[in-house]
Amino acid sequence: MASLTTQTYTPSETTEIQTWLTKATTTLQSPSPSDLDALNTDLATRTTALGTKPSEADIALYKALAPLVKTWTAEERTGERGRPNIVRLVDFVQNSPVYEGGLKLAEGEKVQVDVEEILWVKPIVDAKAEKERLKKEKAAAAAAAAAGAGAAGAGGAAGGENKTLVDRTKDAAAAVADKAAETKDKVVAAVAGGEGGAGKKPKKEKKERAPKQPAAPPAPVVLSPCLIDLRVGHILKAIKHPEADSLYVSTIAMGDPAGTDDTTEHEGQVVRTVCSGLNGLVPLEEMQGRKVVVVCNLKPVKMRGIKSSAMVLAASPRIKEGEVDDHKGPVELVNPPADAKAGERVYFEGWQGEPEKVLNPKKKIWETFQPGFTTTEGLEVAFDAGVVEALEGKSGLGKLVTASGGVCKVASLTGAQVR
C-alpha cells in the first residue's frame, strides 16, 4: 500500500482534512459523550476521515482517540450503546501500513482490540413487515380519532333535543321511505310520458366496438451477463454466523431505495443482510468497512436461519479437470475502485444493459454466465465470452468496470474463477 506522502488531494479534500485536524486538537481533547456519539455516527459510513482515502487527519484522530479507547470496557466499545465505529477507526489506523511512516507505533503501544468480540448487533427488521405495522397503527389512530369525533357530535345533538334513539331512528326511516316514494312517482311519470309519445327521445344507435387487438408479445430476453445486477457494496459491519462456523453475516449498503424488499436500516442507511462462506478464508477484520462487488438480484435464501439477500464476489484458483474443490482457498475479494460509491452499477465492458429485477432460478442465468468470470494477468476481473456455450460464436474479454469508469481487481490471483 502506498504511503501518505504519495497521496494527492483535491481542494475540497484539503479543506476537509483541516477541519478534522482542528477537531482532533480541540473538541476531541476533552470530548463529551455527545461529541463521541456524533463522531461514531460520522464514521459509520467511512473507513477513513475522508471516506476511503488515507490522510494525516486519521493519524490526528488516532492520537486523540486511542488513549480513550484503551480505557473503554467491552460494553463501551461494542455494546448496545457503545461506539464501535470509533474503535474500528483506531484499529484500522494502528494496523495499516500506510500510516507507519507518520505514526511509528511499537507493537506494545497499540490499543488491544478483539475484532471478534461484538456484544450487541442491531436486530434485523423485516422492512415490509415494519411498513405494514406502521400502516395498521396509523389506521387504528385514524379510526380512534373518528370515533371520538362521532361521540362528541352525538353528545351535542342529545343536548340540543330530547328525542330518544328510537325516535330518531323512526324519523330517519320515514325520511328514507318518503324519498323512495318520490323517486317511484318520477319513474312512473317518465314511463307514462314515454308511452304517450310526449317527450320521447330517439334511441341511440349502438356503436359497434372495434375488435380487441391482441397484446404484443414481450420482447425476447437477449442473453448477456448484464442480466446479472452487479453493484458496489459497502460492508458496514461483519460478524460470525452464530449457527455456522464457515459463514460470516455482513450488513451491506448497496444503493437500495428505502422500502425495497429484504432490506432494513442500519445507522441511517438502507442495507441488506448477506451470508458469505468466507469464515476461515478471509480474516474477519478485513471484512469491516470495506468496499466489495455484490450480486444483487439472486433470489434470497435462508442460510442456517438467517436470510441472505445478495452475494459477495470473490476469486479463487480455477479447479483443473479431475480435481475436487476442497474449498480451502486462497480466496480474494473483488475490489472496486477506492472512490466508488455504494450502489454504483458495475458491468463488463461490451455487455452493458438493464439487469433482471430478480433472476429466475429455473432459467439458470447465473449458472450460464458465471463460468466466464475470470481474472487477467493484470489482476483485472473480466468476462470471457469464449467459455460460455450459450454465446457460441462470440469471444473476447470484457473488463469489470464501474459506471464511473474504474476497473475492479483482485490482489494477486490470475486466471482465477470469480463467484
Beta strands, then each sheet from edge to edge (+ up, - down):
strand 1: 230-240
strand 2: 248-253
strand 3: 264-266
strand 4: 269-276
strand 5: 291-295
strand 6: 301-303
strand 7: 306-308
strand 8: 311-312
strand 9: 314-316
strand 10: 332-333
strand 11: 345-348
strand 12: 373-375
strand 13: 381-384
strand 14: 397-402
strand 15: 417-418
sheet 1: 3+ 4- 2+ 1- 5+ 8-
sheet 2: 3+ 4- 2+ 1- 11+ 14- 13+ 12-
sheet 3: 6+ 7-
sheet 4: 10+ 9- 15+
end
